[in-house]
Amino acid sequence: MAEVKVPELAESITEGTIAEWLKQPGDYVEKGENILELETDKVNVEVISEESGTITELKAEEGDTVEVGQVIAVVEEGGSASESKESSQSSKENNDQKEEKKEEPSASESSDSKETEEDASNDDRIVATPSARRLAREKGLDLSDINASDPRGLVRSQDVSNHNNKPAEKQEPKKETPKTPDSPDKPVLREKMPRRRKTIAKKLHEVTQNTAMLTTFNEIDMTNVMELRKRKKDQFQERNDGTRLGFMSFFTKASVAALRKYPAVNAEIDGDDMIYKQFYDIGIAVSTEDGLLVPIVRNADRKTFANIESDIAGLAKKAQDKKLGLDDMTGGSFTITNGGVFGSLMSTPIINGTQAAILGMHTIQKRPVAMPDGSIEVRPMMYVALSYDHRIIDGKESVGFLKTIKDLIENPEDLLLEG
């Protein structure tokens, strides 16, 4: 017999949620074969069987939270896939036979059932909330004897609770009141929050509670960078095996230059210490069906525009295909998020984890702009936002950081000098 345990995941991850069992009791598994998908705070991980054999027991269900090292399944070593299939078929046949042997209800049971159905039918004619019906059943009360405080005749749980505290008054039969938009019994759909969404909610709440977060704004004239991109995009794509030249590589390069100039933006607080990171691993926010993920472009300061664009495209595809690994998601020093792809004109992004700041890009919109010579021109403009932890970064630094981004994007040739 072999036990399947939740494997070691990463230093910061101690538990996960069973997203899907890929195998069921009675199924035969080969050594190294995936038997379940485990959802962690960051990525989904497939757990394998360490032995060949037949699964005899699952010790957790889909949706359960399990900890690293916890036994979640039992595999009986030996056997074969064909034997497992025959065993499963035999079990199914036995269950079918048991279903056929169920006895018909006795006459007394049928009578009791009929009376219960009649009582339920009478109760259904009374308009009452589910909690009121449940409380009335517990107290053995008839809903028709209860006075409704609601002018529409809706019986609530407090009416049932107050029934024994005052004598019942004779009421005229009430007509059934149809549900209205004001009715408390509106249809709802309740779903268990996915683990990743729950983790995102928890972390965002922690950031807002544990940081002194402020946001500063600026706007960038995108004319020059758009013209440069238009001139060079075909040549760039041809030279770099189809990699497209987007705006993200410009903003990533500009961010690295600004982080070098303002190192506090690339820092974090650890207890009473300030940690100034001397590396530039830039997180790029990617929207997926499971929520916003932030894979990391490593060593962005050492990479070319083509390298950065290729990394971003590859990470985005892995995110959509749910193939991001833990190494893709941990250790970032600064984050860029682009709400402009969804049409956002302006927003205040929330800092990612323990980082000190996050840069928010937004949609490009043509607006009239006053030029230095006093003329008015229509220019493609983008609002940018820097949300930052004021405990680490002062207003002067945050404004200077955004001004550096603005100057480099408006003069994109200067980015080439940054290396």
C-alpha positions in Angstrom: 0.0 0.0 0.0 1.3 3.5 -0.9 0.0 6.8 0.4 -0.3 9.8 -1.9 0.7 13.0 0.0 0.5 16.7 -0.9 4.1 17.4 -2.2 6.3 20.3 -1.1 5.3 23.2 -3.3 7.3 26.4 -2.5 8.7 28.0 0.6 5.7 30.4 0.9 3.0 27.9 0.0 1.8 25.5 2.8 -1.6 24.4 1.5 -3.8 24.1 -1.6 -7.3 23.2 -2.7 -8.2 20.1 -4.6 -9.4 21.4 -7.9 -10.1 18.1 -9.7 -9.5 14.4 -9.1 -8.2 12.9 -12.4 -8.6 9.4 -11.0 -11.3 7.7 -8.9 -11.3 4.7 -6.5 -10.9 1.5 -8.5 -8.9 3.2 -11.3 -5.4 1.9 -12.1 -2.5 4.3 -12.2 1.0 4.0 -13.4 4.0 5.4 -11.5 4.4 9.0 -12.3 0.8 9.4 -13.6 -1.2 12.5 -12.7 -4.0 11.7 -10.3 -5.3 15.1 -9.2 -4.9 18.9 -9.9 -4.1 21.0 -6.9 -4.9 24.7 -6.9 -2.5 26.9 -4.9 -2.4 30.6 -4.2 -0.3 31.1 -7.3 -0.6 28.3 -9.8 -2.2 24.9 -10.4 0.0 21.9 -9.7 -0.6 18.3 -10.9 0.1 15.6 -8.2 1.4 12.3 -9.4 1.3 8.8 -7.9 4.7 7.5 -6.7 3.7 3.9 -7.3 1.8 1.8 -9.8 -1.4 0.2 -8.6 -5.1 0.7 -8.0 -6.6 3.7 -6.1 -8.5 2.2 -3.2 -9.4 5.4 -1.3 -9.6 9.2 -1.7 -9.2 10.9 1.7 -10.3 14.4 0.5 -12.9 15.7 -1.9 -12.8 18.3 -4.6 -12.9 21.8 -3.0 -11.2 20.6 0.2 -8.2 22.5 1.5 -5.2 20.2 2.1 -1.8 20.9 3.7 1.7 19.9 2.5 2.4 16.4 3.6 -1.2 15.5 4.2 -2.3 12.0 2.9 -5.0 12.5 0.3 -5.2 9.1 -1.4 -4.2 5.4 -1.0 -2.9 3.3 -3.8 -2.8 -0.5 -3.5 0.3 -1.7 -5.3 0.1 -4.4 -7.9 -2.8 -5.4 -10.1 -3.4 -4.2 -13.6 -5.5 -1.8 -15.5 -7.7 -4.6 -16.8 -8.3 -6.0 -13.3 -9.2 -2.6 -12.1 -11.8 -2.2 -14.9 -13.4 -5.5 -14.1 -13.6 -4.6 -10.4 -15.2 -1.3 -11.2 -17.8 -3.1 -13.5 -18.6 -5.7 -10.8 -19.1 -3.0 -8.2 -21.5 -1.2 -10.6 -23.5 -4.4 -11.2 -23.9 -5.0 -7.4 -25.1 -1.5 -6.9 -27.7 -2.0 -9.7 -29.0 -5.2 -8.0 -29.3 -3.3 -4.7 -31.4 -0.7 -6.4 -33.8 -3.3 -7.8 -34.3 -4.9 -4.3 -35.7 -1.8 -2.7 -39.0 -2.6 -1.1 -42.2 -0.7 -1.8 -43.4 1.5 1.0 -46.0 0.0 3.4 -49.6 1.2 3.5 -49.0 3.1 6.7 -45.9 4.8 5.2 -47.9 5.8 2.1 -50.6 7.2 4.3 -48.1 9.3 6.4 -46.5 10.5 3.2 -49.8 11.6 1.8 -50.7 13.5 5.0 -47.3 15.2 4.9 -47.7 16.2 1.3 -51.1 17.7 2.1 -49.7 19.7 5.0 -46.9 21.0 2.7 -49.5 21.9 0.1 -51.4 23.9 2.7 -48.3 25.7 3.8 -47.3 26.5 0.3 -50.5 28.5 -0.1 -49.2 30.9 2.7 -46.6 33.4 1.5 -43.7 33.1 3.9 -39.9 33.3 4.0 -37.9 30.1 4.0 -36.7 30.8 7.5 -40.2 31.3 8.7 -41.4 28.0 7.2 -38.4 26.2 8.8 -39.1 27.8 12.3 -42.8 27.0 12.0 -42.0 23.3 11.3 -39.6 23.2 14.3 -42.3 24.7 16.6 -45.1 22.6 15.2 -47.1 25.6 14.1 -49.5 26.1 11.2 -48.5 29.0 9.1 -52.2 29.9 8.6 -52.5 30.7 12.3 -49.6 33.2 12.4 -50.3 36.9 12.0 -48.0 38.6 9.5 -46.7 42.0 10.4 -45.9 42.7 6.7 -48.8 44.6 5.1 -48.5 42.3 2.0 -49.2 39.3 4.2 -45.6 37.9 4.0 -44.9 35.8 7.1 -41.4 36.3 8.5 -39.4 34.4 11.1 -40.0 37.1 13.7 -43.8 36.6 13.2 -43.3 32.9 14.0 -41.2 33.7 17.0 -43.8 36.2 18.4 -46.7 33.9 17.8 -46.6 32.4 21.3 -46.2 35.8 22.9 -49.6 37.1 22.0 -53.0 35.5 21.4 -53.7 34.6 17.8 -56.2 36.8 16.1 -58.8 35.5 13.6 -57.7 36.6 10.2 -59.5 36.6 6.9 -57.9 34.2 4.4 -55.1 36.0 2.5 -54.8 35.9 -1.2 -51.5 34.6 -2.4 -49.1 37.5 -3.0 -46.8 37.1 -6.0 -43.1 37.8 -5.5 -42.2 41.4 -6.4 -38.8 43.2 -6.8 -39.2 44.2 -3.1 -39.6 40.6 -2.0 -36.7 39.3 0.1 -37.0 36.0 -1.7 -35.2 37.1 -4.8 -33.4 34.5 -6.8 -29.6 34.3 -6.1 -26.8 32.0 -7.2 -24.4 31.1 -4.5 -21.0 29.7 -5.5 -18.0 28.8 -3.4 -15.2 31.3 -4.1 -12.3 29.8 -6.0 -9.2 29.5 -4.0 -7.2 31.9 -6.2 -9.9 34.5 -6.1 -10.1 34.1 -2.3 -6.3 34.5 -2.2 -6.4 37.6 -4.4 -9.1 39.1 -2.2 -7.1 38.4 1.0 -3.8 39.8 -0.4 -5.4 42.9 -1.7 -7.2 43.5 1.6 -3.9 43.0 3.5 -2.1 45.5 1.2 -4.7 48.2 1.8 -4.7 47.5 5.5 -0.9 47.3 6.0 0.4 50.0 3.8 0.1 53.8 3.6 -0.9 53.6 -0.1 -1.2 56.8 -2.2 -1.5 57.3 -6.0 0.0 60.0 -8.1 -0.7 60.6 -11.8 0.8 62.1 -14.9 0.0 62.0 -18.6 2.2 61.0 -21.5 2.2 62.2 -25.1 2.4 58.9 -27.0 3.1 60.5 -30.4 6.8 59.8 -30.7 6.7 56.2 -29.4 3.7 55.4 -31.7 5.5 56.8 -34.7 8.7 54.9 -33.8 6.8 51.7 -33.4 5.0 52.2 -36.7 8.2 52.7 -38.5 10.1 49.8 -37.0 7.5 47.2 -36.2 7.8 45.2 -39.4 11.5 45.2 -39.4 11.6 44.3 -35.7 9.2 41.4 -36.3 11.2 40.1 -39.2 14.5 40.3 -37.3 13.1 38.6 -34.2 11.4 35.5 -35.4 7.9 37.0 -35.5 8.1 38.7 -32.1 5.9 41.8 -32.2 7.0 45.2 -30.9 4.5 46.4 -28.4 4.4 49.3 -25.8 5.1 47.0 -22.8 8.8 46.7 -23.7 9.1 50.6 -23.8 7.4 50.9 -20.4 9.5 48.1 -18.9 12.7 49.7 -20.1 11.6 53.1 -18.8 10.6 51.6 -15.5 14.1 50.0 -15.1 15.7 53.4 -15.8 13.4 55.1 -13.3 14.0 52.4 -10.6 17.7 53.0 -10.9 17.2 56.7 -10.4 14.8 56.2 -7.5 15.9 53.0 -5.7 13.3 53.4 -2.9 10.6 52.5 -5.5 12.4 49.2 -5.9 12.5 48.5 -2.1 10.3 46.9 0.6 10.0 47.0 4.3 11.0 44.0 6.4 10.3 44.6 10.1 12.5 47.6 11.0 14.7 47.2 7.9 14.5 48.7 4.4 15.5 46.2 1.7 16.8 47.9 -1.4 16.6 45.4 -4.3 19.5 45.6 -6.7 17.9 43.6 -9.3 15.0 44.4 -11.7 12.5 41.5 -12.0 9.5 43.2 -13.4 6.0 41.7 -12.9 3.6 42.1 -15.8 -0.1 41.7 -14.8 -2.0 39.3 -17.0 -5.8 38.9 -16.9 -7.0 35.2 -17.0 -10.3 33.4 -16.3 -9.1 32.7 -12.8 -8.2 36.4 -12.1 -5.2 38.6 -12.4 -1.8 36.8 -12.4 1.6 38.5 -12.3 4.3 36.5 -14.0 7.8 37.9 -13.8 10.2 39.1 -16.5 13.6 38.3 -14.9 16.6 40.6 -15.2 14.8 43.1 -17.4 17.7 45.5 -17.1 19.9 43.0 -19.1 17.4 42.2 -21.8 16.7 43.8 -25.2 13.4 45.0 -26.4 13.0 41.7 -28.3 13.8 39.6 -25.2 11.3 41.5 -23.1 8.5 41.2 -25.7 9.2 37.5 -26.2 9.2 36.9 -22.5 5.9 38.8 -22.0 4.2 36.9 -24.9 5.4 33.6 -23.6 4.3 34.2 -20.0 0.9 35.5 -21.2 0.3 32.3 -23.2 1.4 30.1 -20.2 -1.0 32.1 -18.0 -3.9 31.6 -20.4 -3.1 27.9 -20.7 -2.8 27.5 -16.9 0.8 26.3 -17.3 2.6 29.0 -15.2 5.0 27.5 -12.7 5.8 28.8 -9.2 9.1 30.1 -10.5 7.3 32.2 -13.0 5.3 34.0 -10.2 7.6 34.6 -7.3 10.3 37.2 -6.5 9.2 40.3 -8.5 10.6 43.7 -7.4 8.1 46.0 -9.3 4.9 45.5 -11.2 3.3 47.1 -14.3 -0.4 46.7 -15.0 -2.1 47.8 -18.2 -5.8 48.6 -17.7 -5.8 50.3 -21.0 -6.3 47.0 -22.9 -9.8 47.0 -21.3 -10.5 50.7 -22.1 -9.7 52.1 -18.6 -9.0 55.8 -18.8 -7.7 56.2 -15.3 -7.4 54.0 -12.1 -5.5 53.6 -8.9 -3.8 50.2 -9.0 -3.2 48.3 -5.8 0.4 47.5 -4.8 1.4 43.9 -5.4 2.4 42.0 -2.3 5.3 43.4 -0.3 6.5 45.6 -3.2 6.7 49.4 -2.7 4.9 50.5 -5.9 3.0 49.6 -9.0 2.8 51.4 -12.4 -0.6 51.6 -14.0 -0.9 52.2 -17.8 -4.2 53.2 -19.3 -5.9 53.6 -22.7 -4.5 55.9 -25.3 -7.0 58.7 -26.1 -6.7 61.6 -28.4 -7.1 64.9 -26.6 -6.4 68.6 -27.3 -3.1 69.5 -25.8 -1.5 73.0 -25.3 1.9 73.0 -27.0 5.0 75.0 -25.8 4.5 77.6 -28.5 0.9 78.2 -27.3 -0.8 76.3 -30.1 -3.4 73.6 -29.5 -2.9 70.1 -31.1 -4.8 66.9 -30.8 -2.4 64.3 -29.5 -2.6 60.6 -28.4 -2.4 60.8 -24.6 -2.1 58.2 -21.9 -2.7 58.7 -18.2 -0.2 56.8 -16.0 -0.5 56.2 -12.3 1.9 55.2 -9.6 0.5 53.7 -6.5 3.1 53.6 -3.8 3.7 52.9 -0.1 4.2 56.3 1.5 6.1 54.7 4.4 8.9 54.0 1.9 8.5 56.5 -0.9 8.0 60.3 -0.4 5.9 62.4 -2.7 8.9 63.9 -4.3 10.3 60.5 -5.3 6.9 59.3 -6.6 6.4 62.4 -8.8 10.0 62.2 -10.0 9.6 58.5 -10.9 6.6 59.2 -13.1 8.2 62.2 -14.6 11.2 60.0 -15.6 8.8 57.5 -17.2 7.1 60.3 -19.1 10.3 61.9 -20.4 11.6 58.5 -21.7 8.4 57.5 -23.4 8.0 60.9 -25.0 11.7 60.6 -26.2 12.0 56.9 -26.9 15.4 57.1 -28.5 16.8 57.9 -25.1 15.8 54.4 -24.0 18.5 53.1 -26.2 21.1 54.9 -24.2 19.9 53.1 -21.0 21.2 49.8 -22.2 
